Amino acid sequence: MSFRPEILWSDALLFLLLAAVLGFVLHVRRHEHLRAPWLRVAQSRMGVVTAVILACYAVIGVLDSLHFRPALPVEAGAPVQYGNEVLSVLDVLAEPLRMRVEKTYSEPFALHLYAKENLSLPDGGQMRAYPRLKYGGAHLAGTAERAGDIAWRAAAGALWGAGLAFGFWLLAALSRVWQARGFLPATTQLLRAPEAAAWRTALMTLSLLLVLGGVLGRLSIDYHILGTDKVGQDVLYLSLKSIRTGLLIGTLTTLIMLPFALFLGVAAGYYGGRVDDVIQFVYTTLNSIPGVLLIAAAVLVAQVYVETHPELFDTSAARSDLRLVFLCGILGVTSWTGLARLLRAETLKLRELEYIQAARAFGVANLRILSRHILPNVGHLVLITVVIDFSGLVLAEAVLSYVGVGVDPTMASWGNMINGARLELAREPMVWWQLAAAFLFMFILVLSANLFADSVRDAFDPRAGARA
């Protein structure tokens, strides 16, 4: 076998989260009252557009979570040995970006390095000039040919992306052939029917993304379209690798935070008395401790554990992954208090309703009341809060990595990219593209998450129907 699968802790937690999401989707499909709000989300143009963008980010994150260790070249008959480098499926797909490493900084679409060097002349002399890049634009004879070459390759990539988009439109039409009784009626229904508006919006958004992806993919083969960093790595590749880190911080932290917030918040509101007092004391005390100190302490504990138990971590990816999991854990422990307070307040209101009082009067067990009546009625608050908090957690990773208590410096993240670029902003000429790339990718993800959260909030708001 030419590779061996490698499952990191964060990979296992991510797959567990995907399984939970799949189970939630299947559960929603079986219940009309749960399916109705999501249908309202699908009828919102903004909800559909942002959902497609978030899905593209999620696909990249999942591809980057499928890790393996490639086999080393050995002689015939010798046992197979696997390298210490842990790669992902995304690394294989983006191998040209990963392997094309320059000497140091270069601007987007540049043909030369960003700093002058002493170059040897054919006559034995030396001159100070900008040396040519080893890979970026190496097929061109000079700068004069660059504009036309970029335009030609961008057009070819756009046509490739448009072909893929046409394939998705064709599949969508074929999926309606049986219902519409013919391919032409199915196509007409997809393009014009009001009930297919969500499909059209999703397909148009996906088409634009595929065309853009085709252009970027074609150009990135021959150019560093977002430049290179201090050690010559392609900034586009680092930005794509950082997507997994941002998604893991946002999703795994939620996975850790939800049990604390859900059970403690509901228990405090339903039981009251001493239970309420103890839970309030716990989250009030936790809120009194500066979160950065807790995070720094957790990161320090992770580093000490790795250094004292090197036999447990045979790769650098495993060591970096442990720090990421510790960071998600401490963020989850410190971020559940807000949702717990909200659930406590809602449960205090729900427990006084007549049907809850009637259930208690008939002797229904408290656990059954909580599972059958309380939890379903606070589910919309949990969902809305989780979606809204996701963007805040993504931004938190960038800030924490910037101040040095975030993910491991060897792990690709937008925070590490910003931290690496901050010192270069003061140089002359300024190195701006690494910061701009991290900002752009993070901005699109956070903006899409916030707009999607608005659509979810409007769909699950019980007053939305009255306003309509």
C-alpha positions as a Python dict, from the first residue, in 0.01 Angstrom:
ca = {
    (1, 'M'): (0, 0, 0),
    (2, 'S'): (147, 338, -104),
    (3, 'F'): (2, 522, 196),
    (4, 'R'): (-130, 466, 546),
    (5, 'P'): (-436, 652, 677),
    (6, 'E'): (-363, 883, 968),
    (7, 'I'): (-652, 990, 1192),
    (8, 'L'): (-572, 1283, 1417),
    (9, 'W'): (-778, 1375, 1722),
    (10, 'S'): (-927, 1674, 1547),
    (11, 'D'): (-1015, 1456, 1246),
    (12, 'A'): (-1204, 1211, 1466),
    (13, 'L'): (-1394, 1493, 1636),
    (14, 'L'): (-1475, 1651, 1301),
    (15, 'F'): (-1612, 1323, 1162),
    (16, 'L'): (-1815, 1281, 1481),
    (17, 'L'): (-1960, 1626, 1426),
    (18, 'L'): (-2042, 1544, 1062),
    (19, 'A'): (-2221, 1228, 1178),
    (20, 'A'): (-2421, 1433, 1428),
    (21, 'V'): (-2515, 1683, 1155),
    (22, 'L'): (-2623, 1398, 926),
    (23, 'G'): (-2834, 1249, 1206),
    (24, 'F'): (-2989, 1590, 1270),
    (25, 'V'): (-3077, 1628, 901),
    (26, 'L'): (-3242, 1285, 892),
    (27, 'H'): (-3433, 1367, 1211),
    (28, 'V'): (-3556, 1699, 1065),
    (29, 'R'): (-3674, 1532, 744),
    (30, 'R'): (-3902, 1299, 939),
    (31, 'H'): (-4085, 1578, 1124),
    (32, 'E'): (-4294, 1837, 943),
    (33, 'H'): (-4278, 2098, 1221),
    (34, 'L'): (-3897, 2081, 1217),
    (35, 'R'): (-3873, 2080, 840),
    (36, 'A'): (-4090, 2390, 791),
    (37, 'P'): (-3842, 2648, 931),
    (38, 'W'): (-3560, 2507, 719),
    (39, 'L'): (-3781, 2533, 413),
    (40, 'R'): (-3818, 2902, 495),
    (41, 'V'): (-3439, 2927, 508),
    (42, 'A'): (-3422, 2762, 164),
    (43, 'Q'): (-3671, 3019, 30),
    (44, 'S'): (-3443, 3303, 138),
    (45, 'R'): (-3203, 3404, -136),
    (46, 'M'): (-2945, 3522, 115),
    (47, 'G'): (-2977, 3199, 311),
    (48, 'V'): (-2921, 2985, 2),
    (49, 'V'): (-2627, 3190, -127),
    (50, 'T'): (-2445, 3187, 205),
    (51, 'A'): (-2522, 2818, 258),
    (52, 'V'): (-2351, 2734, -73),
    (53, 'I'): (-2046, 2943, 20),
    (54, 'L'): (-2025, 2780, 363),
    (55, 'A'): (-2062, 2438, 200),
    (56, 'C'): (-1761, 2513, -24),
    (57, 'Y'): (-1556, 2606, 281),
    (58, 'A'): (-1673, 2288, 452),
    (59, 'V'): (-1572, 2071, 154),
    (60, 'I'): (-1221, 2220, 158),
    (61, 'G'): (-1201, 2163, 533),
    (62, 'V'): (-1309, 1800, 503),
    (63, 'L'): (-1061, 1734, 221),
    (64, 'D'): (-788, 1876, 440),
    (65, 'S'): (-897, 1647, 726),
    (66, 'L'): (-846, 1323, 531),
    (67, 'H'): (-486, 1260, 637),
    (68, 'F'): (-239, 991, 538),
    (69, 'R'): (132, 911, 553),
    (70, 'P'): (292, 827, 216),
    (71, 'A'): (514, 522, 180),
    (72, 'L'): (888, 572, 144),
    (73, 'P'): (1073, 426, -157),
    (74, 'V'): (1227, 91, -61),
    (75, 'E'): (1402, -191, -240),
    (76, 'A'): (1205, -484, -378),
    (77, 'G'): (1112, -733, -108),
    (78, 'A'): (1184, -494, 179),
    (79, 'P'): (905, -410, 426),
    (80, 'V'): (709, -94, 352),
    (81, 'Q'): (813, 209, 556),
    (82, 'Y'): (600, 522, 592),
    (83, 'G'): (733, 874, 619),
    (84, 'N'): (683, 1112, 910),
    (85, 'E'): (520, 1375, 690),
    (86, 'V'): (140, 1376, 725),
    (87, 'L'): (-41, 1489, 411),
    (88, 'S'): (-407, 1538, 329),
    (89, 'V'): (-620, 1496, 19),
    (90, 'L'): (-612, 1874, -24),
    (91, 'D'): (-230, 1859, -29),
    (92, 'V'): (-248, 1610, -314),
    (93, 'L'): (-498, 1818, -511),
    (94, 'A'): (-294, 2135, -452),
    (95, 'E'): (44, 1968, -501),
    (96, 'P'): (167, 2230, -752),
    (97, 'L'): (104, 2502, -493),
    (98, 'R'): (264, 2299, -213),
    (99, 'M'): (579, 2200, -399),
    (100, 'R'): (653, 2525, -584),
    (101, 'V'): (848, 2702, -310),
    (102, 'E'): (1044, 3015, -395),
    (103, 'K'): (1335, 3168, -206),
    (104, 'T'): (1144, 3445, -27),
    (105, 'Y'): (877, 3709, -84),
    (106, 'S'): (725, 3776, -423),
    (107, 'E'): (424, 3989, -516),
    (108, 'P'): (102, 3847, -667),
    (109, 'F'): (161, 3748, -1030),
    (110, 'A'): (524, 3860, -1002),
    (111, 'L'): (806, 3723, -1214),
    (112, 'H'): (1083, 3839, -980),
    (113, 'L'): (1160, 3824, -610),
    (114, 'Y'): (1060, 4118, -395),
    (115, 'A'): (1415, 4194, -272),
    (116, 'K'): (1728, 4273, -467),
    (117, 'E'): (2024, 4037, -461),
    (118, 'N'): (2378, 4031, -596),
    (119, 'L'): (2364, 3853, -932),
    (120, 'S'): (2667, 3719, -1119),
    (121, 'L'): (2717, 3847, -1475),
    (122, 'P'): (2855, 3636, -1764),
    (123, 'D'): (3176, 3840, -1761),
    (124, 'G'): (3239, 3755, -1396),
    (125, 'G'): (3111, 4084, -1255),
    (126, 'Q'): (2818, 4136, -1024),
    (127, 'M'): (2511, 4355, -1026),
    (128, 'R'): (2231, 4415, -777),
    (129, 'A'): (1889, 4334, -923),
    (130, 'Y'): (1568, 4142, -867),
    (131, 'P'): (1625, 3773, -957),
    (132, 'R'): (1368, 3575, -1153),
    (133, 'L'): (1138, 3339, -967),
    (134, 'K'): (1207, 2969, -995),
    (135, 'Y'): (843, 2878, -1071),
    (136, 'G'): (620, 3185, -1094),
    (137, 'G'): (597, 3292, -1457),
    (138, 'A'): (903, 3084, -1546),
    (139, 'H'): (753, 3003, -1887),
    (140, 'L'): (759, 3371, -1993),
    (141, 'A'): (1051, 3543, -2158),
    (142, 'G'): (975, 3879, -1999),
    (143, 'T'): (724, 4100, -1824),
    (144, 'A'): (573, 4223, -2152),
    (145, 'E'): (414, 3885, -2217),
    (146, 'R'): (253, 3857, -1873),
    (147, 'A'): (-75, 4045, -1926),
    (148, 'G'): (-174, 3853, -2238),
    (149, 'D'): (-74, 3519, -2086),
    (150, 'I'): (-279, 3586, -1772),
    (151, 'A'): (-584, 3684, -1978),
    (152, 'W'): (-558, 3370, -2194),
    (153, 'R'): (-516, 3134, -1900),
    (154, 'A'): (-795, 3304, -1704),
    (155, 'A'): (-1031, 3260, -2000),
    (156, 'A'): (-937, 2892, -2027),
    (157, 'G'): (-1001, 2842, -1655),
    (158, 'A'): (-1334, 3024, -1678),
    (159, 'L'): (-1445, 2794, -1962),
    (160, 'W'): (-1342, 2490, -1757),
    (161, 'G'): (-1541, 2615, -1459),
    (162, 'A'): (-1839, 2699, -1681),
    (163, 'G'): (-1834, 2343, -1814),
    (164, 'L'): (-1854, 2204, -1461),
    (165, 'A'): (-2134, 2446, -1379),
    (166, 'F'): (-2327, 2332, -1687),
    (167, 'G'): (-2290, 1975, -1564),
    (168, 'F'): (-2452, 2066, -1231),
    (169, 'W'): (-2738, 2243, -1408),
    (170, 'L'): (-2785, 1935, -1626),
    (171, 'L'): (-2792, 1705, -1321),
    (172, 'A'): (-3048, 1931, -1153),
    (173, 'A'): (-3271, 1916, -1462),
    (174, 'L'): (-3236, 1538, -1489),
    (175, 'S'): (-3340, 1501, -1126),
    (176, 'R'): (-3676, 1655, -1220),
    (177, 'V'): (-3738, 1452, -1538),
    (178, 'W'): (-3956, 1191, -1365),
    (179, 'Q'): (-4165, 1453, -1187),
    (180, 'A'): (-4203, 1680, -1492),
    (181, 'R'): (-4244, 1388, -1736),
    (182, 'G'): (-3981, 1496, -1983),
    (183, 'F'): (-3643, 1667, -2004),
    (184, 'L'): (-3771, 1985, -2169),
    (185, 'P'): (-4052, 2041, -1914),
    (186, 'A'): (-3803, 1969, -1636),
    (187, 'T'): (-3560, 2229, -1772),
    (188, 'T'): (-3840, 2484, -1811),
    (189, 'Q'): (-3955, 2417, -1456),
    (190, 'L'): (-3602, 2458, -1321),
    (191, 'L'): (-3552, 2789, -1503),
    (192, 'R'): (-3893, 2949, -1449),
    (193, 'A'): (-4104, 2780, -1180),
    (194, 'P'): (-4138, 2983, -858),
    (195, 'E'): (-4099, 2671, -645),
    (196, 'A'): (-3756, 2612, -802),
    (197, 'A'): (-3625, 2956, -703),
    (198, 'A'): (-3406, 2808, -430),
    (199, 'W'): (-3252, 2561, -676),
    (200, 'R'): (-3181, 2841, -924),
    (201, 'T'): (-3021, 3061, -661),
    (202, 'A'): (-2803, 2775, -535),
    (203, 'L'): (-2698, 2672, -885),
    (204, 'M'): (-2618, 3029, -990),
    (205, 'T'): (-2405, 3078, -680),
    (206, 'L'): (-2230, 2746, -737),
    (207, 'S'): (-2172, 2837, -1102),
    (208, 'L'): (-2003, 3164, -1009),
    (209, 'L'): (-1785, 2984, -755),
    (210, 'L'): (-1690, 2717, -1009),
    (211, 'V'): (-1596, 2977, -1270),
    (212, 'L'): (-1391, 3165, -1012),
    (213, 'G'): (-1232, 2840, -897),
    (214, 'G'): (-1150, 2749, -1256),
    (215, 'V'): (-978, 3083, -1311),
    (216, 'L'): (-780, 3058, -987),
    (217, 'G'): (-690, 2694, -1048),
    (218, 'R'): (-563, 2757, -1400),
    (219, 'L'): (-362, 3065, -1306),
    (220, 'S'): (-215, 2910, -992),
    (221, 'I'): (-40, 2643, -1199),
    (222, 'D'): (196, 2900, -1353),
    (223, 'Y'): (177, 3197, -1116),
    (224, 'H'): (172, 3276, -745),
    (225, 'I'): (-156, 3462, -774),
    (226, 'L'): (-148, 3576, -409),
    (227, 'G'): (230, 3598, -386),
    (228, 'T'): (464, 3409, -155),
    (229, 'D'): (559, 3451, 212),
    (230, 'K'): (896, 3497, 382),
    (231, 'V'): (1009, 3138, 319),
    (232, 'G'): (869, 3130, -35),
    (233, 'Q'): (548, 2932, 28),
    (234, 'D'): (248, 3009, -190),
    (235, 'V'): (6, 3233, 2),
    (236, 'L'): (-298, 3087, -177),
    (237, 'Y'): (-198, 2742, -54),
    (238, 'L'): (-158, 2870, 303),
    (239, 'S'): (-497, 3042, 284),
    (240, 'L'): (-667, 2722, 171),
    (241, 'K'): (-494, 2521, 444),
    (242, 'S'): (-608, 2775, 703),
    (243, 'I'): (-973, 2705, 624),
    (244, 'R'): (-960, 2376, 817),
    (245, 'T'): (-818, 2547, 1124),
    (246, 'G'): (-1086, 2816, 1124),
    (247, 'L'): (-1367, 2565, 1075),
    (248, 'L'): (-1235, 2335, 1348),
    (249, 'I'): (-1211, 2622, 1596),
    (250, 'G'): (-1568, 2724, 1517),
    (251, 'T'): (-1726, 2378, 1508),
    (252, 'L'): (-1532, 2171, 1761),
    (253, 'T'): (-1560, 2445, 2020),
    (254, 'T'): (-1935, 2434, 1969),
    (255, 'L'): (-1933, 2056, 2008),
    (256, 'I'): (-1754, 2092, 2343),
    (257, 'M'): (-1957, 2391, 2461),
    (258, 'L'): (-2308, 2262, 2388),
    (259, 'P'): (-2335, 1993, 2659),
    (260, 'F'): (-2229, 2239, 2932),
    (261, 'A'): (-2461, 2515, 2814),
    (262, 'L'): (-2758, 2290, 2739),
    (263, 'F'): (-2771, 2076, 3051),
    (264, 'L'): (-2653, 2330, 3305),
    (265, 'G'): (-2867, 2612, 3165),
    (266, 'V'): (-3184, 2402, 3148),
    (267, 'A'): (-3119, 2243, 3488),
    (268, 'A'): (-3069, 2584, 3652),
    (269, 'G'): (-3395, 2716, 3510),
    (270, 'Y'): (-3607, 2405, 3572),
    (271, 'Y'): (-3498, 2292, 3918),
    (272, 'G'): (-3420, 2634, 4066),
    (273, 'G'): (-3326, 2660, 4433),
    (274, 'R'): (-2983, 2537, 4530),
    (275, 'V'): (-2921, 2383, 4187),
    (276, 'D'): (-2975, 2723, 4030),
    (277, 'D'): (-2753, 2892, 4290),
    (278, 'V'): (-2465, 2649, 4237),
    (279, 'I'): (-2478, 2672, 3856),
    (280, 'Q'): (-2499, 3052, 3866),
    (281, 'F'): (-2200, 3061, 4101),
    (282, 'V'): (-2001, 2838, 3864),
    (283, 'Y'): (-2054, 3043, 3549),
    (284, 'T'): (-2024, 3375, 3735),
    (285, 'T'): (-1689, 3264, 3875),
    (286, 'L'): (-1578, 3140, 3533),
    (287, 'N'): (-1669, 3472, 3375),
    (288, 'S'): (-1461, 3651, 3638),
    (289, 'I'): (-1140, 3480, 3519),
    (290, 'P'): (-974, 3645, 3217),
    (291, 'G'): (-1024, 3410, 2925),
    (292, 'V'): (-682, 3479, 2775),
    (293, 'L'): (-516, 3353, 3094),
    (294, 'L'): (-709, 3026, 3082),
    (295, 'I'): (-624, 2982, 2715),
    (296, 'A'): (-256, 3057, 2773),
    (297, 'A'): (-250, 2810, 3063),
    (298, 'A'): (-413, 2538, 2850),
    (299, 'V'): (-167, 2594, 2566),
    (300, 'L'): (124, 2579, 2813),
    (301, 'V'): (-10, 2252, 2958),
    (302, 'A'): (-34, 2108, 2606),
    (303, 'Q'): (324, 2210, 2525),
    (304, 'V'): (458, 2062, 2850),
    (305, 'Y'): (268, 1738, 2790),
    (306, 'V'): (408, 1706, 2439),
    (307, 'E'): (764, 1774, 2556),
    (308, 'T'): (743, 1524, 2843),
    (309, 'H'): (577, 1249, 2635),
    (310, 'P'): (752, 1260, 2296),
    (311, 'E'): (694, 886, 2245),
    (312, 'L'): (321, 951, 2202),
    (313, 'F'): (367, 1189, 1909),
    (314, 'D'): (563, 1046, 1619),
    (315, 'T'): (486, 1333, 1381),
    (316, 'S'): (483, 1710, 1403),
    (317, 'A'): (122, 1708, 1281),
    (318, 'A'): (17, 1508, 1588),
    (319, 'R'): (188, 1755, 1818),
    (320, 'S'): (25, 2053, 1648),
    (321, 'D'): (-310, 1876, 1651),
    (322, 'L'): (-298, 1825, 2029),
    (323, 'R'): (-251, 2198, 2081),
    (324, 'L'): (-547, 2266, 1850),
    (325, 'V'): (-768, 2025, 2046),
    (326, 'F'): (-659, 2184, 2375),
    (327, 'L'): (-743, 2526, 2233),
    (328, 'C'): (-1089, 2410, 2123),
    (329, 'G'): (-1143, 2256, 2466),
    (330, 'I'): (-1055, 2568, 2664),
    (331, 'L'): (-1258, 2788, 2429),
    (332, 'G'): (-1553, 2553, 2477),
    (333, 'V'): (-1517, 2562, 2856),
    (334, 'T'): (-1506, 2942, 2861),
    (335, 'S'): (-1777, 3016, 2602),
    (336, 'W'): (-2076, 2817, 2730),
    (337, 'T'): (-2186, 3068, 2992),
    (338, 'G'): (-2370, 3306, 2759),
    (339, 'L'): (-2589, 3033, 2609),
    (340, 'A'): (-2645, 2881, 2954),
    (341, 'R'): (-2782, 3211, 3085),
    (342, 'L'): (-3014, 3240, 2785),
    (343, 'L'): (-3143, 2884, 2829),
    (344, 'R'): (-3190, 2937, 3203),
    (345, 'A'): (-3407, 3243, 3140),
    (346, 'E'): (-3615, 3062, 2876),
    (347, 'T'): (-3659, 2755, 3097),
    (348, 'L'): (-3775, 2973, 3388),
    (349, 'K'): (-4053, 3095, 3161),
    (350, 'L'): (-4140, 2754, 3016),
    (351, 'R'): (-4169, 2574, 3349),
    (352, 'E'): (-4454, 2804, 3452),
    (353, 'L'): (-4667, 2722, 3148),
    (354, 'E'): (-4986, 2524, 3201),
    (355, 'Y'): (-4889, 2208, 3014),
    (356, 'I'): (-4563, 2182, 3213),
    (357, 'Q'): (-4752, 2233, 3539),
    (358, 'A'): (-5008, 1972, 3433),
    (359, 'A'): (-4733, 1719, 3355),
    (360, 'R'): (-4577, 1773, 3696),
    (361, 'A'): (-4917, 1741, 3866),
    (362, 'F'): (-4976, 1405, 3696),
    (363, 'G'): (-4642, 1281, 3831),
    (364, 'V'): (-4446, 1276, 3506),
    (365, 'A'): (-4074, 1228, 3577),
    (366, 'N'): (-3858, 1538, 3557),
    (367, 'L'): (-3625, 1383, 3301),
    (368, 'R'): (-3920, 1305, 3074),
    (369, 'I'): (-4052, 1660, 3107),
    (370, 'L'): (-3709, 1796, 3021),
    (371, 'S'): (-3666, 1570, 2718),
    (372, 'R'): (-4021, 1591, 2580),
    (373, 'H'): (-4125, 1948, 2661),
    (374, 'I'): (-3837, 2173, 2766),
    (375, 'L'): (-3556, 2078, 2528),
    (376, 'P'): (-3768, 2087, 2208),
    (377, 'N'): (-3889, 2437, 2298),
    (378, 'V'): (-3540, 2577, 2350),
    (379, 'G'): (-3391, 2408, 2044),
    (380, 'H'): (-3439, 2714, 1823),
    (381, 'L'): (-3244, 2930, 2070),
    (382, 'V'): (-2960, 2678, 2073),
    (383, 'L'): (-2946, 2663, 1694),
    (384, 'I'): (-2953, 3039, 1644),
    (385, 'T'): (-2691, 3104, 1913),
    (386, 'V'): (-2458, 2836, 1778),
    (387, 'V'): (-2470, 2974, 1424),
    (388, 'I'): (-2411, 3328, 1546),
    (389, 'D'): (-2124, 3228, 1778),
    (390, 'F'): (-1944, 3041, 1498),
    (391, 'S'): (-1814, 3361, 1337),
    (392, 'G'): (-1699, 3493, 1674),
    (393, 'L'): (-1495, 3179, 1736),
    (394, 'V'): (-1329, 3204, 1393),
    (395, 'L'): (-1225, 3561, 1473),
    (396, 'A'): (-1109, 3449, 1819),
    (397, 'E'): (-860, 3205, 1663),
    (398, 'A'): (-709, 3483, 1453),
    (399, 'V'): (-670, 3711, 1755),
    (400, 'L'): (-527, 3438, 1980),
    (401, 'S'): (-277, 3321, 1717),
    (402, 'Y'): (-178, 3684, 1660),
    (403, 'V'): (-88, 3728, 2029),
    (404, 'G'): (91, 3392, 2040),
    (405, 'V'): (-148, 3175, 2245),
    (406, 'G'): (-342, 3023, 1957),
    (407, 'V'): (-265, 2725, 1740),
    (408, 'D'): (86, 2590, 1687),
    (409, 'P'): (305, 2825, 1478),
    (410, 'T'): (374, 2540, 1234),
    (411, 'M'): (1, 2494, 1163),
    (412, 'A'): (-154, 2696, 882),
    (413, 'S'): (-407, 2945, 1017),
    (414, 'W'): (-522, 3295, 933),
    (415, 'G'): (-402, 3413, 1273),
    (416, 'N'): (-50, 3282, 1206),
    (417, 'M'): (-55, 3444, 863),
    (418, 'I'): (-149, 3778, 1017),
    (419, 'N'): (111, 3736, 1289),
    (420, 'G'): (378, 3660, 1029),
    (421, 'A'): (278, 3961, 818),
    (422, 'R'): (258, 4223, 1092),
    (423, 'L'): (634, 4281, 1114),
    (424, 'E'): (660, 4316, 736),
    (425, 'L'): (411, 4601, 720),
    (426, 'A'): (679, 4839, 848),
    (427, 'R'): (938, 4751, 584),
    (428, 'E'): (990, 4948, 266),
    (429, 'P'): (845, 4845, 29),
    (430, 'M'): (560, 4703, 237),
    (431, 'V'): (463, 4333, 216),
    (432, 'W'): (84, 4355, 213),
    (433, 'W'): (-47, 4050, 26),
    (434, 'Q'): (-18, 3792, 307),
    (435, 'L'): (-230, 4005, 541),
    (436, 'A'): (-475, 4084, 261),
    (437, 'A'): (-519, 3716, 170),
    (438, 'A'): (-588, 3612, 532),
    (439, 'F'): (-831, 3901, 572),
    (440, 'L'): (-1015, 3818, 249),
    (441, 'F'): (-1067, 3447, 323),
    (442, 'M'): (-1164, 3513, 684),
    (443, 'F'): (-1394, 3801, 587),
    (444, 'I'): (-1587, 3588, 336),
    (445, 'L'): (-1632, 3305, 588),
    (446, 'V'): (-1740, 3530, 876),
    (447, 'L'): (-1971, 3741, 659),
    (448, 'S'): (-2137, 3430, 512),
    (449, 'A'): (-2182, 3282, 861),
    (450, 'N'): (-2338, 3603, 991),
    (451, 'L'): (-2576, 3640, 697),
    (452, 'F'): (-2673, 3275, 721),
    (453, 'A'): (-2736, 3323, 1093),
    (454, 'D'): (-2970, 3612, 1009),
    (455, 'S'): (-3165, 3387, 772),
    (456, 'V'): (-3188, 3111, 1033),
    (457, 'R'): (-3298, 3358, 1299),
    (458, 'D'): (-3573, 3498, 1076),
    (459, 'A'): (-3693, 3149, 983),
    (460, 'F'): (-3708, 3026, 1344),
    (461, 'D'): (-3848, 3349, 1488),
    (462, 'P'): (-4207, 3272, 1596),
    (463, 'R'): (-4301, 3634, 1535),
    (464, 'A'): (-4193, 3622, 1170),
    (465, 'G'): (-4527, 3482, 1060),
    (466, 'A'): (-4715, 3756, 1242),
    (467, 'R'): (-4504, 4030, 1079),
    (468, 'A'): (-4558, 3875, 738),
}
